[in-house]
Amino acid sequence: MGTNGLLNMAAPKSLYKYLAPILPGIFLIGYNIGTGSITSMSKAGANYGTSLLWTVVISCLITYYLMIMFGRYTMVSGETAMAAIRLHIHPGIGIFFIAVIGVIIVGAVMGVMGIIADVLHEWSKQWSADGIPSLVWAGVLSLTIYLFFWWGTTDLVKKVLSGIVLIMSAAFIINMIFVLPSLKEILAGFIPSLPTDVKGSDNSAFLITASMVGTTVSSIVFLMRTSLIKDANWTARDMKMQKKDARLSAAGMFILSAAVLIAAAATLHTRGLTMNHAAELIPLLEPIVGETSMHLMTLGIVAAGLSSHIPNLLVLPWLVCDYRAVKLRLNAKSNRVSLLFLTSLGITVPLAGTKPVFIMLLSQGLLAILLPATVAVSLFLLNSKKIMRNQSLSFLENAILIAILIFALFMGSIGFIGFLKDFMNFV
């Protein structure tokens, strides 16, 4: 299955012809706003109220600009980012990206399935005193997902999950309206400030901040976008469409991320919860649905988790195929072995008894560490007159990218410090 197959998952066939021009943006919203984003934003809102809203704004603006830049490269050159790195920079740099993203994906796969399993364990306590163990949930779901990949029947599952996530997104936005803090409190959140560690939180302030940036300004999103644009057959004539598509994607990410953060600030922060456990996500929707929040949040977290978990499992085979400039085929032996290994990782967090929220945030923090290298690659490729011809970067565009690189280096250093601190506490 190539990226067209993945795009087709985003909408029923009857709607595909109408949504096709903006499907890259829609697909990336669905991928980006998953359990990682919900976890990072909820953790930030729980620990710091609305004071980190500035991070969401800056991250989404940078995401918009980088999506345009990476898309522009592919539209002019006809090459995906991974293929370009191999051809025009150095094969070793491409292997470095695949290796680092591999570590990130391993953490994300473990963390996402751990969160889903923990929430389902908590949910099952309504019918059983001890509930169905997290390990059982993780094992059953991991096996089911792998069988779907084996049989190639992910289309219907993805369509259903996309619909559920859409409902969950609407629930968060409505919930934000119900619990909306004062305008003064919200505006104060747009003033940049670095948080300090909160007593009782499993993650440091630096890692939480970096994870918010990492989950939004995601290197994986930019690399995937080049594949999506290549599959959509966009060329330099489609620049206007790609800007519209990038605006849709970045705006959707901002609205949903801000809604989750504000909901967490209004429900978890006011109760003094630091969101160390997945079950602490459940009170987020209590203001609008009361006790039903147990069912709705369980459904939403499982849906959001699986909607990002499925693409996460495909990222490594996808990027390796991009690097080799070949199409992704799920029935290839190497991809089936890769998917078996990755899906089996889903049981590791429940098996080890580790907190999945902690693992998830470590993974998101690593994305912030990878970001500077991603921006540097874009600067190199987009300034190549041999490749870009008259579409190479202007002075202003270079200045903006250099400013983003400085921000990325700053957030990457914060993420690295936070990662080391939390990892040492973990071991």
N, C-alpha and C positions, 0 to 999 in steps of 0.2 A: 504494500500500500504506500503510495507516494503522498506528498503534502496535499494534493487535490483531494485524496481520500479523507485526510484530516479536516480539510475545510468543509467537505460535504457533511461531516458530523455536526457542524455548527447549526444547521438548519434543515427542516424538511425539504424534500426535493421540490415541492410546489412553490416554496418561497425562494429557493436557491437563485433562480434567475434574477429576482429582484434585489437580493442581498449580495450577490456575487461581487459587485464593485467595492463593497466595504467589508467583505468577509475577513481579510487579513486583520483589520482592527477589531472586529467582533471576536475572532478567534483568540487574539492576544488578551482581550479583556477577560475572557473566560479562563484562559490559562493563568493570567497574572493574579486575578482575584480568586484565590483558592484558600486552602487551609493555612498556607504560609502567610499570606497577606492578612487574613482574619486573625491569626495568632499574633503577628507582630503588632498590628494596630490595636488589638484588644489589650495586649500587654502594655503598650505605651499609654493607652487611655486609662487603664486600671492603675498604673503606677504614677502617672504625671498629669492626669486630667486632660485638658485641651492644650497644654503648654507646648506640645510637639507638633501642632498642626502645621507649623512653618516647614517642617521636614517633608510633609506630604505635598505641600504646594511646590516647593523647589524640586522635589523628586519628579513630580508629574510634568513640570515644565521642561526639565532636562530629558525626561523620557520622550516627550513630544519631539524635541529637537533631534535627539539621536535616532529616533525612528525615521525621521525625514532624511537624515544624513545617510544612514545605512541603506534605506530604501533607494535613495538617489544613486548610490554606488551600483546597486544591482540593476537598476533601470537603465543606466548608461552602459555598463560593462557586460551585462548579461551573466555575471558570475555571482554565486553566493559568497558570503563573507568567509566561510571556512575554506572554500576552494581558492579564494583570492589570497588568503594568508599563506597557503601552501605554495601558490604559484609566484607571488610577487614579494613576499617577505622572507619566510623560511619555513620549511616543513616542520622543523623543531618547534617553532612558535605555535603552529597548529596543534601539534601533539601536546604541547603545554596546556593550551586551552581545553582540549579534550580531557586531559588528566585532571585538571582542577575542577572542571564542570562535573567530571565523574565523581569526585569526592563530594561535591555539593549535592549531586543527585542522590548519591547513596544516603547522605544525611536526610535529605528531603523525603525520600521514599520511606525510610525508617520512621521519621518523625510524623509524617502524614498518617501512615497506617496505624501508628501508635496512638495518635489523637483520636482517630475514628474508632479504634477498638476500645479505648478508655471511655469514650462517650457512650458507645453501645453497651458496654458493661454497666455503666451507671444507669442507663435507660432500662436495662433488663431487670434491675433491682425492684421494679414496680411489680413484677410477677414472681420473683424469687428472692429470698432473703439475701443470698450472697451474689445473685446475678450470674449471668453466663460469663465465665472468665474472659478477660481481654485477649488472651492467647488463642482461645477458640475462635473468637470473632476475627482476629487477624489472620489465622490460618485459613478459615473458610473463605474470607474475602480475597485473600491473595491467590488461593487456588482457583476461585471463580474467575478472577481477572485474567489469570494466565490461560485458562481454557478459552476465554473469549478471544484472546490474542491468537491462540492456536487455531481456532476455527474461523478467525477473521470476521467475527460478528459484533464488532464494536460500534458500528454505525447507529443502531437503534438505541443502545445503551447511552451513547454520547448525546443523542438528541433528547432522551428523557432527562438525563442529568442536567443538560443545558437549561431545560425548562424549569427544573426544580431550583437551580441556582438563580435563575432570573426571578423566581418568586421570592427566594431568600434575599436577594438584593433589594427588591421592593420592600420587604419586611424591615430591613435595616434602615432604609431611607425613611419609611413611615415612622419607625421607632425613633429615629433621630429627631423628627419633627415633634413627636410627643414629649421627648425628654430634653428638648433643645435648651442648653444653658443660656445665660444672659448674653446679649450681644457683646458686652464688654469683655466677658470671659473668653468668648470665641476670638474676638479681635486680638486679645492679648496673646493668644496662641500663635499668631502670625509673626510675632517678634522673636527672632532667633535667639536661642539660649541653650546651653548645654546642661542636661539634667545631672543630678547626682544619684548615687546608689540609694535604693530604697530598702529599708530593713524588712526582711522577710521575703524578698524577691530572689528567685534562683538565678536570675540573670543580672549582669551589671548594666549600669546606665549606658555605657559606651556600646555594648553589644546590642542593646535594645534599639538605640538610635541608628546604628549601622544596619541592623536588620530591617528597619523601616525603609532605609534607602535601598538596601540590597533587593528587597522583595518588589520594589517599584521600578527602580532604575536597574533592571535585571539584564546582565550581559546575555543571558540565554534568550531573552525576548528579542534583542536586537539581532542576534545570530539567526534565530528562527524567522524573524521578519524577512530577511533576505531570501530565504527559501520560499516563504509564502508569496512574496512578490514575483519571484521567478516563476513559480507555478501558476500565478495569475496572469502571466504573460504581459505584465506592465512594462512599458518602455519609457523613454524620455518624454514621449508625447503625453504621458499620463501623470505628470508631476502635480497637476492641480488635484487630480483624484487622490493621489497618495497623501497630499497634505490634508485633504478632507478626512481621509481614513485615519491618519495619525491623530488629528484633532478629536475624532470620535473616540479612539482608543484611550488617549491621555485623559480626556474629560471624564470618560466612564470610570477609569481607574481612580481619579481624584474624588469623584462623588461617592463611590462605594467605599474607598479607603477612609475618607473623612467621616462618612456615616458610621462605620464600625468604630472608629476611634472615639467619636462623640458619644455613641451609645455606651461604650465601655466606661468613658469618663463619668457619664451620668448614672450608671448603675453599679459598676464594680468599684470605681474610685471612691464614690461616696460611702461605700460600705467598708472601705479599707482592704479590699481584696487585691492581691498582687498577681493573680492569674498564673499560678504555678502548675495548676492541674487543668486538664481539658474540661472536666466537669464544671469548672467555674465559668465557662462560657455560657452555660444554660440561662442564668439570670438576665442576660442581655436583652431578651425580648419580653420580660415580665411586664413592663409598663403598658404594653398593648395587648398581650394575650394571656396574662396571668399565669396560672398553673399549666396552661397548654404550652407554655414555652418549652417545657421538657420535651414534648413531642416535636414541636416545630424546630427547635434548635438541634435536636438529634437528627432530624431529617435534613436540615440545612447543612450541618457540619459534615454529615456523611456525603451529601451531594457535592458540596464545595470541595471536600477532600478528594473524592473519586474523580471529579472533573479536572483537578490538577494532577492527581496521582497517575491517571492514564497517560496524559502527555509527558509527564516526568519520566515514565518508563520508556517512552519512545525517544526522548531527547538524545541519549547517547548513540543508539543505532542511527538516528537521523543525522546527527552531526558527523559521525564517522562516514556515512554515505555522502554527505555534502563535501567533506574533506577529500574523498576519493572521486567526487564528481560522478556518482552513480545514483540511481533511484533506490529509495528505501523499499525493500520487499520483506514483509513480516515472515513469509514462509521460508526465507533463507535460513540454512542451518545455523549460521553464526548469530543471526538475530534471535532465533528461538532460544539458543543457549544463553545469550545475553539477557533476554527477557525472563528466562527461568531464574537466573541468578538474582536479578533485580526484584522480581516479585517475591522471591523467597526471603528477601531482606525485611519484608513487612512484618515477619514474626519476631524479629530480633529484639525490639524494644520491650514488648510484653514478656518475652522469654527472659530477658535480663532484668526486668523490673525497673528499667530506667524511665525517668519522666520524659514523655514525648515532646512536651512544650519546650523543654530545655534543649533537646536535640534539634528540634525544628529551628529554633532561634540561632543555634550555632551554624546551621546550614545557611540561613539567610544572611548572617553576618559575613560568611565567606564570600557571598556574592558581591558585597561592598568592597572586599579586598581585591577581587578580580576586575572590578570596574575600571581602574586606571589603565590597565593593559588594554582593555576594550576600546577606551577613548583614544589611546595612543595609536592603536591599529587603524582606527577611522581617520585620524589625522594623516597618517602615512598614505593610505590608499586614496583618500579624496584629494590629496595634493599632487597626485601623479598625473601630469599632463598627458603622458603617453596613454594612460588608461581613460582618464576623464575628459580629455580634450578641452572643449570650451566650457565644460561643466565642473572644472576643478574649483576649489574653494576660493572665495574672495577674501580680502583682508579682514572684513567684519566677521565673516563666517569662521575664519581661523581664530580670531580673537575670542569668539563665543566658545569654540571648542577648547581653546586653551584655558579659559575660565572654568569650563566644566571639568577639565583635567585637573586643575588645581583643587576644585571642590572634591573630585573623586579621590585624589591623593589624601586630602584631609580626612574624609570619611573612611577611606581604606585604612589609614593609620589608626583611627579610632576603633574601627572594626577589628583590626589585628590585636590591639591592646586588650580590647574587651574579650576577644576570642581566647587569647592566651590566659587571661585571668580566670574566665569561666571554665576553660578546659582544665587548668591546673586544679581548680576547686573540685572539678568533676572526678579527676583521677586520684 
